[in-house]
């Protein structure tokens, strides 16, 4: 995962503090009631995210501080996510039923752990401490994105249309023209090169062989998607994978998640409230099934994750963390870069790289055991914290998932 010597020792203390502060800042606009509810089994309450990211440091690092005593003997049970080797845990679908501990007590828990972590990081460090602290920081950054995803899922269920932040301008711009970046293919190296931090699923670095191909110079826009819908995209089974078509029928999908039709056309719920769909924005909150169907409709395909990674330097990976908006900005109107506003589905199943070995111990459960029934996404999104995404980063979700900030980029053979 990480070359221990690649991290400057004092830097992790500052990164730890700033990351912990950002989590609290993201939770600050939410009431205790907002932070307790759970919109669906796949999502978690804000309060649980704050507690779980705290438990991670308590469970994996603070046993190395002899003076530390756990905040509560049952918090490990409440805030363990999926670490079987650590012990049992509260059922995930029932996290929203935990009215206790309250948000104030979770804040006290965070304070105790932060004080202990400050003492741990300031003193002599055992081998592996810097690695585990950086892993904990990266883990909390992942949960900062999940916090925004999950609270959006919750607020969207409320008929009052509550806003997490200020209202987003109700603009509409022309969908930008689509261009292509052609790549010669051949052999190339993919995977993290070992400089700085990477999750274990990004390694080892290895060589791949690709045929000549082209990728779109921008993500698919809402204007593109409106054309797909107008052409009966959600009613044409020949465009869909079998599982995808079954899901469309079962769930009644007619548009991306959070879209709704009104007297003035299509609108979309955002963390800034309801607004008109802007044709120039990257389409967001679509499943792998929808992305694949759109690509087929467009006479194209999705890029593989290796094609995406090798094209990233040509296309431009310009991530922009945007918590005050947390919604894609219109392309061609603002300087947003060609990637980084939405996670982009790839055609690649989430599988281990050749020679992959999970890390030793409980942290080895972090990625490897999920390498089945998932698809890889690349690029980062408006909810990904600054400095977190990179070209080799392998995000993954099940193909039916739509509540992440997910979109697509087209590819084609040459």
Secondary structure, 3 states (H helix, E strand, C coil): CECHHHCCHHHHHHHHHHHHHHHHHHHHCCCHHHHHCCCCCCCCCHHHHHHHHHHHHHHHCHHHCCCCCCCCCCHHHHHCCCCCCCCCCCCHHHHHHCCCCCHHHHHHHHHHHHHHHHHHHHCCCCCCHHHHHHHHHHHHHHHHHHHHHHHHHHHCCCCCCCCCCCCCCCCCCCCCCCCEEEECCEEEEECCCCCCECCHHHCCCEEEEECCEEEECCCCEHHHHHHHHHCCHHHCHHHCCHHHHHHHHHHCCCCCCCEEEECCEEEEEECCEEEECCCCEECCCCCHHHHHHHHHHCCCEECCHHHHHHHHHHHCCCCCCCCCCCCCCEECCECCCCCCCCEEEEEEECCCCCCCCCCCCHHHHCCHHHCCCCEEEECCCCCCCCCCCCCCCCEEECCCCCCCCEECCEEEEC
